[in-house]
């Protein structure tokens, strides 16, 4: 059987704590190719992201790679080598569409980087809201070694995460960095031992499930939309979103639950029954 005959993206769902929403795992599942992205895999990832957007009860997504060696090792070089300039540009635009859809999901997306995240794999992790990494993970933009540049948004997303000078260094030298250096640069949020990675990502996703989904979605939207605006424009958006939430049933539920709780209940941090409306 051809290894690529199986679905390139594995989808698994699990309930949040106390039934508070749903967590979806998306696993890039081409371990024989170190989970490298070719056009078919990118298409499958796009379908999986679109499917996430259609699940009303979804509260968090965790994106990872199959096996222990790679999150996503990059774009599939064998596929790239056969492309014409027009096909390469189309593949880049396909990546922009898919990664853009991932960024625009209303729920937070956590990258659980379990191995190599190089080139397109690093760009994929950067398209997520934040990154948890295994201590054995490695990150980098090695495209200059192949005579190309990042094609899936890395020239924009990397400097926004680590700053322009650090991004220049990583892009121009094409040298990889380990997880500890990625943490120091602010590329990743947390580094854990390999065996603890899935549980750490699950813990963060569970915490998100316990929060008001409309508030989380509004915060994510403001962080994205406010980034390219002036301070005044961004604050105006914030005031509008803040006010709009006061029309939501969840806002009244959350405030009423807080006021009705005893100090003991507040410490136990039991979430109200969020309805997402």
C-alpha positions in Angstrom: 0.0 0.0 0.0 1.3 3.5 -0.9 2.0 5.3 2.4 0.4 8.4 1.0 -2.9 6.6 0.3 -3.8 7.1 3.9 -5.3 10.5 5.0 -2.4 13.0 5.4 -4.2 14.8 8.3 -5.5 12.7 11.2 -8.4 14.3 13.1 -9.2 13.3 16.7 -11.7 14.9 19.1 -11.9 14.8 22.9 -14.2 16.6 25.4 -13.0 19.5 27.4 -13.1 19.3 31.2 -16.6 18.7 32.6 -17.9 18.7 29.0 -16.9 22.3 28.6 -16.5 22.4 24.8 -14.4 20.2 22.6 -10.7 19.9 21.8 -9.6 18.8 18.3 -6.2 17.3 17.5 -5.0 17.8 13.9 -2.0 15.5 13.2 0.1 15.8 10.1 0.5 12.1 9.4 3.3 11.4 6.9 6.0 10.1 9.2 7.7 8.3 6.3 8.4 11.8 4.8 8.9 13.5 8.2 5.5 15.0 7.7 6.7 17.2 4.9 4.1 19.3 3.1 3.4 18.6 -0.5 0.4 20.1 -2.4 -1.9 17.1 -1.5 -1.0 17.3 2.2 -1.6 21.1 2.1 -5.0 20.5 0.5 -5.9 18.0 3.2 -4.8 20.4 5.9 -7.0 23.1 4.3 -10.0 20.8 4.4 -9.3 19.9 8.1 -9.0 23.6 9.0 -12.3 24.4 7.2 -13.9 21.5 9.0 -12.8 23.0 12.4 -14.5 26.3 11.5 -17.8 24.4 11.1 -17.9 22.8 14.6 -19.9 25.0 16.9 -18.8 23.3 20.1 -15.1 23.5 19.3 -13.1 25.4 21.8 -9.4 24.7 21.0 -7.3 23.0 18.4 -3.9 21.3 18.9 -1.7 20.8 15.8 1.1 18.3 15.9 3.0 15.8 13.8 3.0 12.0 13.7 6.0 10.2 15.2 8.8 11.6 17.3 11.2 12.9 14.7 9.3 15.7 13.1 6.4 18.2 13.6 6.7 19.1 10.0 10.2 18.9 8.5 9.3 21.5 5.8 7.9 21.6 2.3 8.4 18.3 0.4 11.7 19.0 -1.5 11.0 16.2 -3.9 7.7 17.8 -4.9 9.4 21.3 -5.0 12.1 20.1 -7.3 9.6 19.1 -10.0 7.7 22.4 -10.0 7.8 25.1 -12.6 7.9 28.8 -11.5 4.1 29.0 -12.0 3.5 25.8 -10.0 5.8 27.0 -7.2 3.9 30.3 -7.0 0.6 28.5 -6.9 1.9 26.3 -4.1 3.0 29.3 -2.2 -0.5 30.9 -2.6 -2.1 27.6 -1.5 0.0 27.7 1.7 -1.0 31.3 2.3 -4.7 30.4 2.0 -4.5 27.4 4.3 -2.3 29.1 6.9 -4.4 32.2 6.8 -7.5 30.1 7.4 -5.7 28.5 10.4 -4.9 31.9 11.8 -8.5 33.1 11.3 -10.1 30.2 13.2 -12.1 31.8 16.1 -10.7 29.3 18.6 -7.1 29.2 19.8 -4.7 26.9 17.9 -1.8 25.4 19.9 1.2 24.0 18.0 2.7 21.0 19.8 6.1 20.7 18.2 7.5 17.3 18.7 10.6 17.3 16.5 11.9 19.2 13.5 9.9 22.3 12.5 11.9 23.6 9.6 11.0 25.8 6.7 7.3 25.2 6.0 7.0 23.4 9.3 8.3 26.4 11.2 5.9 28.6 9.2 3.0 26.3 10.1 3.9 26.5 13.8 4.0 30.3 13.5 0.5 30.3 12.0 -0.7 28.9 15.3 -1.5 31.1 18.3 1.3 29.8 20.4 3.8 27.0 20.4 4.7 24.4 23.0 7.9 22.4 22.1 9.5 19.2 23.0 13.0 19.7 24.4 14.3 17.8 21.3 12.5 20.1 18.8 14.5 22.1 16.3 13.4 25.2 14.5 14.7 27.0 11.5 14.3 28.5 8.0 16.8 26.6 5.9 15.4 27.7 2.5 18.5 29.7 1.5 20.4 26.3 1.5 18.1 25.3 -1.3 18.2 28.5 -3.3 14.7 29.6 -2.3 12.9 31.7 0.4 10.1 30.9 2.8 6.9 30.6 0.7 4.2 30.2 3.3 4.3 33.5 5.1 7.5 33.1 7.0 9.0 36.5 5.9 6.0 38.1 7.7 5.3 35.8 10.6 8.9 35.2 11.8 9.9 38.9 12.4 6.6 39.5 14.1 7.4 36.7 16.6 11.1 37.2 17.2 11.9 40.7 15.9 13.4 41.8 12.6 17.1 41.4 13.5 16.6 37.8 14.8 14.5 37.0 11.7 17.2 38.3 9.4 19.8 36.1 11.2 17.7 33.0 10.9 16.8 33.6 7.3 20.2 34.7 6.0 22.3 32.0 7.8 19.7 29.2 7.4 21.0 27.8 10.6 18.6 25.8 12.8 18.1 26.5 16.6 17.2 24.1 19.4 14.2 24.4 21.6 16.0 26.2 24.4 17.2 29.0 22.0 13.7 29.2 20.5 12.3 29.8 24.0 14.9 32.4 24.6 14.0 34.2 21.4 10.3 34.1 22.1 9.6 31.8 19.2 8.0 29.2 21.5 6.1 29.7 24.8 7.1 26.6 26.7 9.6 23.7 26.4 8.9 20.4 28.1 10.3 16.8 28.0 9.1 14.8 25.0 6.9 12.5 27.0 5.1 15.5 28.6 4.3 17.4 25.4 0.9 16.1 24.6 -0.3 16.4 28.1 1.0 20.0 28.4 -0.8 21.0 25.2 -3.9 19.3 26.5 -3.7 21.1 29.8 -3.6 24.5 28.0 -6.4 23.5 25.7 -8.5 22.4 28.7 -7.9 25.7 30.4 -9.2 27.5 27.3 -12.3 25.3 27.3 -13.1 26.5 30.8 -13.2 30.1 29.7 -16.0 32.1 28.0 -15.8 31.2 24.3 -17.1 34.5 23.0 -14.5 36.4 25.1 -11.7 34.1 23.9 -12.8 34.6 20.3 -13.0 38.3 20.7 -9.5 38.5 22.2 -8.1 36.5 19.4 -9.8 38.6 16.8 -8.5 41.8 18.4 -5.0 40.6 18.6 -5.0 39.8 14.9 -6.9 42.8 13.6 -5.3 45.3 15.9 -1.7 44.4 15.0 -1.5 46.5 11.8 -3.5 49.5 13.1 -2.6 52.6 15.0 -3.1 52.6 18.7 -6.2 54.8 18.4 -7.8 52.5 15.9 -7.0 49.4 17.8 -8.4 50.8 21.1 -11.6 51.8 19.2 -12.0 48.2 18.1 -11.4 47.0 21.6 -14.1 49.3 23.0 -16.5 48.1 20.4 -15.8 44.4 21.2 -15.9 45.0 24.9 -19.3 46.7 24.6 -20.7 44.0 22.3 -20.0 41.3 24.8 -22.4 42.9 27.2 -25.2 41.8 24.9 -24.2 38.2 25.3 -25.9 35.7 27.6 -22.5 34.3 28.6 -21.3 37.6 29.9 -24.3 37.9 32.3 -23.8 34.3 33.3 -20.2 34.7 34.1 -20.6 37.9 36.1 -23.6 36.4 38.0 -21.7 33.2 38.8 -18.7 35.3 40.1 -20.9 37.4 42.3 -22.8 34.4 43.6 -19.8 32.2 44.4 -18.3 31.9 47.8 -14.5 32.5 48.2 -14.1 28.7 48.4 -15.9 28.2 45.1 -13.8 31.0 43.5 -10.6 29.2 44.5 -11.9 25.9 43.1 -12.4 27.8 39.8 -15.4 25.8 38.5 -16.5 27.4 35.2 -20.0 28.6 34.6 -22.1 26.7 32.0 -21.0 28.7 28.9 -23.4 28.6 26.0 -21.4 30.5 23.4 -24.1 33.1 22.9 
